[in-house]
Amino acid sequence: MESFVRDEIEPVREVWEIDCGQLVIRYVIARGTYGTVYRGIFDNNQDVAVKVLDWSRYHGIPTPSQVEAIRDTFKQEAAIWNNLDHPNIAKFVGASMGTTDLSIPSSSNSTPSNSSSTSKTCCVVVEYLPGGTVKNYLIKNSRKKLTLKVVIKLALDLSRGLSYLHSKNIVHRDVKTENMLLDSQGNLKIVDFGVARVEASNQSEMSVHTGTLGYMAPEVMEGTPYGHKCDVFSFGICLWEIYSCDMPPYPNDSLTEFSNAVVRKNLRPHVPRCCPKSLRSIMKKCWDKIPNNRPEMEEVVRLLEAIDTTKGGGMIPDGQFRGCFCFFNPRGP
């Protein structure tokens, strides 16, 4: 009788998977909903940030389906990020979908210790950017407005990064100042592609309610089909935020009431009178309720490049507290 020997099938290794034995994790730099970001060293000399899936953040032991779903999210993020190459996109180093070689600090201190959960560890490794998030940068500068030159520089970095993503048919879907980091020269780079998607040719295939309240486009709030123009809306909010050195405030209303105000009543941030007309125009175009009325990011880049920053553009002088109070205007822009 003929016998057959079944060879053990090894899992297929993705092109972006790295050897975590070359990765040294040092200390925590940020914590998120599903993961923790550490500072580390890769391949002996490369300064990196490591986003590690933190299983302990679940209440109880995650189910197999939860484990698989989160692994798929990490895998999708790595696959998208690996194919991106632009000065305003943080450089992707690699990822692991389930390593036993990763030594993870057991607490907020920098002393590494292996845990039994490392057999389930997923991580994404990117270049380390020492300037921190744009959100924190704006908070530090909240007592005075940035110069117009700096505002335009940050806005151009972001718009160029988004224009590049859209040229690759990638929709970020969570554009906010927390998902932008600064390098040592003050250049802005987009990070976190955890909910990014390749844009479907049929927009009806993308209608999942995702993103962050305050930056979310009306069509996303409504759960209707949407495309890359949702990122353009979010850019408009970020541009207002960078100009105002303030965060988009949230009304005391419920999520439903807030969504209704944005969608039905055209609720938008109040643009201060001291804002240059050129910037005001870009903001309003980007956060138009109708997606097709919003410009492409390529056009936004051209509009920003045309702004003359040599005369200050009507910005508030340095040292003057706030100058304008930028709150949400219930009557719309």
Protein Blocks (a to p, Z undefined) as FASTA:
>chain_A
ZZdddddddddddfkbccfklpccfbdcbdcfkbccddddeehiaccddddddfklpgcj
ddfklmmmmmmmmmmmmmmmmmgccfkbccdfbdcfbdfkbccdfblbfbdcddfklmmp
ccddddddfkbpfklmmmmmmmpccdfklmmmmmmmmmmmmmmmmmnopafklacfklcc
cdfkopacdehjllgccddfblklpccdedjehjacfklmnopacdfklmmmmmmmmmmm
mmnopacdddfbdfklmmmmmmmnopacdddfklcfklmmmmmmmmgfblklpccfklmm
mmmmmpcfknonopacehiahkiacdddfkbZZ
